[in-house]
Amino acid sequence: MEIAPRITVDEKVRFGKPVIKGTRVPVDLILGKLAGGMTYEDVMVEYDLAREDILAALNYAAKSLSEEKIRAIG
């Protein structure tokens, strides 16, 4: 099921984690690689992705975080 442009979830693929459509590459893996210093080009070559796939992963993560609710305790 497509949950965002180019992002899908399927309980039979990577335990239902969000992945790039048509692949088994999880969104969190892409984010981790970029955070670890890989360039877009490095990630694209390593995982056979398009630039649009990486941008979709970043957009999905940004929207997910923007909906997060934080409650102060104490």
N, C-alpha and C positions, 0 to 999 in steps of 0.2 A: 504494500500500500504506500503510495506516495504521500508523505506528510509535509513536504515542502518542495519547491522546484529542485529537481535532481537528487532529492533525498528520499529514500524509502526505508520501510521497516517490514520485516518478515520474520516470524518466529523461527523459521527454518534456516535463516541466514544470520550468522553471528549472534545467535540467541536473541534476536529481535532488536539488536542495537541499530541506530540509524546508520545507514551506509549510503555511499554514492550509488545512484540508480544503475543497475546493470553490472555491479561489481560486488565484491565482498569487503571493500575497503571502508572501515568505520570512520565516521566523522571525527570521533575523538582521537583516532590515530593521526589523521591529517593535522589536527590542531596541535597535537603533541610534537609532531615532527617540525612544524613551523615554529613553535615555541622553543624547540631545541636548537634552532638555528638553520634548519634546512631552508633553502630558497623555494619559491614556487616551482621553478624549473627543476630543482632536485626532486621534489615530491612528484611532479608530473612524470619524470623519467622513471623513478623508482617504482611507482604504482600504476603507470600507464593511464594517467588522468589528463583531462583537459583543464586549462586555466579556469574555465567556467565551473568545473567540479570543485575546485579549491575555493573559489569565491562563494559557491553555494554552501559549502561547509562552514565558512566563516559567517555568512549571513544567517544560517540556521542557528549557529552557536550564539550570535549576537541577539537574535530574537528570543531564543530560549532564556538567556540571561536577563533580558529586559522584562520578562514575565515572572522572574523569580521574586518571591516575597521573603523578606528577612524580618524576623521579629526579635526585638531586644528582650532578653530575659534578665530579670533582676531588679 
